[in-house]
Amino acid sequence: MDIRVVVQEVSYQGQAVLEHSAYLEVVHDCLRRLIDADHIAWWRQDDRVIQTWGYPDDVYPGPEAFGVAIHQHPIILRYRSRASTMRPARISDCRTRSELMSDDFYNDYMRSMRMNHQLMLCTARPEKLTGGSGWGLSRESGDFTDQDVFGAHAIWPVIRSLDRFALPWPSPPGFDEGRSRAGLTQREADIMVLIARGASAQQIASLRRISVTTVRKHIQNIYAKLGVHDRILAVVKAHELGIVEFPAREAK
């Protein structure tokens, strides 16, 4: 498997997908081709959603698992304790075998769900009371190899960017009313959301397959309609109108 090909594919396909479940399927398929795993899961803690592939019905990790995992999962605890470390990690990188065998969370939760070995790609920083967001790959037997970790490191920056900029998020309750009040077109509102997430004009152009010149023209129109002259004030105004929510802190 050529890692570069898979990374390029997830970047190209992920940017083109605007529907939530289709986007997750694109990333899942690329991860599955890159790294062998029994189970794969994507989660986002803020709205307690989880999508899984390969889990038997009797061990399905429902949303209620979040309340336990965000406080006790060895990899999430590692991310919290090492603020500068957000790169993919195996559970075996965080605990020795003997430590895991005496860990209640590992024995009562992970082993019971046949997740004896796990590799995590975190896309949003876990905070004190949240588990952030990301992808977890699990196996019942055989730990993930150094080559698996190398592949995870290669694809992680792309997935992290896609989760932040390309992943369709639910619109705020006042989105349609706010867009109408501001007089923004659907395209302008879409670009305003990407601006609020911190996307540059070049990133927006890549995500929406339009030229940078076109993006900048849309941004000029947005500023004029909102009565502002820069990105910060545009985000503040759009937030006041209910078009965007203030972005979560970026993972490092």
N, C-alpha and C positions, 0 to 999 in steps of 0.2 A: 504494500500500500504506500503510495507516494503521499506523504503528509502535506506537501505543498499543494497538491491538486485538491485534496479534501478541504484545506483551509480556504483556497480560492473559491471553491464551490459553495461553501456555506456563506461566505461573504457575498457572492454574487446572487445566490438564490434568496438568502435571508433579506437582502435589501429590497427585493422585488415583491415580497409578500406583504400584503396589507391586512390579512385576516389572521386572527390570533392563533387558532388551532393549526392552520397551515404553516405558520411561521415555526411553531414548536415542532411540527413534524419534520421540517427541513433540517433544523438543528439536530433533532434526535437521529435522523437517518445518517447524517454526517458523523456524529459521535459513534454510532453503532458501527460504521465502516472503519473508523479509526481505532477504536478501542473495544475489545471483546468484553461484554458485561452481561450478566444474567438479567439485571433490572436497571432501568434508567428512570430518573424522576427529575422533573423541573418544579421548583416551588418559588412562590413570592409571598413573603411573610405579611406584608402590609395589609393585603386583603385575604390572607389565609387561603390561597389557592394552590393546588398541586395537580400535576399531570404525570401519570406514570405509564410505563411500558414494561411488560414482562412480569409483573407481580401477579402471583396466583391470588384468586379472590379471597382466600382465607388469610392472607397476610397483607392485604392492601393497606398502605399507610395513609389513612384519611387525614383531613385537616386538623383533627384533634391531636394528632401527633406533634404539631408545632409547639404546643404549650410545654411539652416535655423536651423536645429536641433543642429548642433555642437556649435552654438553660443547662443542658447536660451533654450535648453532642461534643465529643473530643475535638473535632476539626473546627467547629464554630467557636468553641472556647479558645482554641489556638489563634484563630483570626482576631478575636477580641483582645487577647493578651499581647499580641504582636501587631501593633497598629500598622506597621509598614509592610506586613506580610499578607498578601492577598492571593498569592499564586496557588495553583492547584496543589492539593495535598492528599496523601493517603492517610487513612486512620492509623496505619502502622507507622507513619511519620510522627504521630502525636503521642502514641502510647506503645510501650513494649508489650509483648504477648502476655507476660505475667500481669502487667497493669490492667490490660483489657479483661483478662479472665477474672479479676477482682472488681471490675467496674460494673455497678448495678445497671446503669443505662445500657451498656453494651450487651450484657447478658439478658436482661429482661425485655429489652426493646429490639436491638439490632439483630441478635442471634435468633430471637423468636421469629423475626421476619426474614430470616435467611440472608441477612446482609453481614456476613462474617468479615468481608473485606469491602472497603469502600474508597472511592476516589472522588473528590469534590472539586467542582469548578465554580467558585463563588463569583457572582456578577454584581452584587451590591453588598456593601459592608454590613455585617451583623452589628447591631448596636446593643446597648445594655438590655433592652426589652424586646428586641426583634431579632429575627434570624436572617434578615436581608433577603437575597434571592440568589438562585443559581441552579446548577445541575449536579446531581449525584449519580454515580455509576457504582453498582454493587455486584458482588459475586458471593456465592455460597462457599466456594472452595477455590484456592489458588489466589494469592495476593496479586495486585496489579504490579507489573514489572516496571523497571526504570524506563523502558521504551514506551510503555503506556503513559507514564508521567511526562516523558518528552513530547509525545503527541498532544497531551492535554495542555502543556505549556504553549505549544505552537498555535493551537486553535483558541485558547482562552481569551487573548486580547480581542479577537474578532467577535466572539460570542458576547463578551462583556460590552463591547460597543453596540452590537445589535440589540442586546437586551435594553440598553439605555435609550437608543435612538430609534431603532426600527421596530421593536416589539410593540404591537398595538396595545395601548392601555385604555381602560374604560374612560370615557369622557366625563368631566365633572357634571353634576346634575344641571347646572345652569349653562351648559355649553351652547346649545342651540339658541337660547334666548340671548345670551351674551354676544354670540356671533352676529345675530340679526341686529341687535342694538348698535353694534360697531360698524355694521355694513360690510363685514368681511365675507369674501367668497369662501367656498369650501377649501380651495387650494390655499388661500391666504390663512385661513384658520389652521389648516394642517401645518403650514410652515411656522405659524406662531407657536404651536405646540412644540415643534422641534427646537425653535429658538429658546423656549423656556427650559428645555432639557439640556441646553448648552451646545447644541450642534452649530458648527460653523457653516458659512455659506457653501463651502466646498463639500462638507459632509451632507448637507441638505441636497445639493445637486446630485451627489452620488446616490443617495437613498431614493430620490424621486425620479432619477434618470432624466434630469433636465439640465440645462446649462447654468453655470454660475451667474452669467449675466441675467438670465431669467429669474433666478433666485433673488438676486439683488434688486431687481425691478419689483418683485413681489414684496420684498422687505420695505422698499420705499413707499409702496402703496399702503402697507400695514401701518407704518409710522404716521403717514398722513391721515389715515382714518382714525387712528387712536389719538392723534394730536400730540405725538412725542417725537423725540429726535435721536434716541439711542435704545439699545437692547434692554438695558436694565429697566428704564421707564416703560418700555413696551410690555415687559413681563409683568411689572407692577399693575399697569392699567388692565392688561388682559386678565390678571388674577382678580382684580376688582369687579370686572364684568362677568366673571365665572367661566371664562374661556379656558383657562389653564389653572393647574394647581402648582404651587411652588415645588420645584424638583427636590427629590431626596438627595442626601449627601452622596457624592460620587465615591465609588470604590477606588482604592489606590493599589 
